[in-house]
């Protein structure tokens, strides 16, 4: 990327990316080893940003370009850094797609006076990356009670655990669960994610080892991260109002990617 000035205008130029034109359904239908290359290349792109202590802030499918540098080889390139900010120093109001909000980002946008800006760190991107990983692997977002909650982050704020589908290999499933933790301190960082994606058994049916024996149960005690009724789906808000005692469930380098190394 380069910046330059000509007369009274400033310009930004980036390398041209020839997009493969695959939608998320087509990508999720690829063989697992092909999808793993996409996950690695996307993780590597975000890793470069996180190494500079910068949060992307608007990760979503529209901001990820999938190219095909060689036949049947697909890689991801991250774009659109207009909403980026230094970790712990977000703008007063952030923008983006609520479908991909982390719990802390959703809470901060609605109630900035009740949420510390220092809580919006690099690991906000990690939650969103977990949602995107799941879409690339399965074609859909992780499951949650869509009757109660309009968005995934709202479900998590109410202590509902997002559930990766069983079709995801066990070790990848465990990784996704950790990336989608409500407590950002429990999520892996981008370096850990890349390390796990490079392990030989990451897409095996039965992993040689697991990341953790079992994800911890969500904290159901008091927390700054609470979701008000207005951010739930209408049906969920109605049910909650009529039955207040009922709580939600808890629950580049091309050769490098070919070799599975960074």
Secondary structure by P-SEA (a helix, b strand, c coil): cbbbbcccbbbbbccccccccccaaaaaaccaaaaaaaaaaaaaaaaaaaaacccccccccccbbbbcccccbbbbbbccccccccccccccccccccccccaaaaaaaaccccccccccccaaaaaaaaaaaaaaaccccccccccccccaaaaaaacbbbbccccccaaaaaaaaaaacccccccccaaaaaaaaacccccccccccccccccccccccccccccccccccaaaaaaaaacccccccccccaaaaaaccc
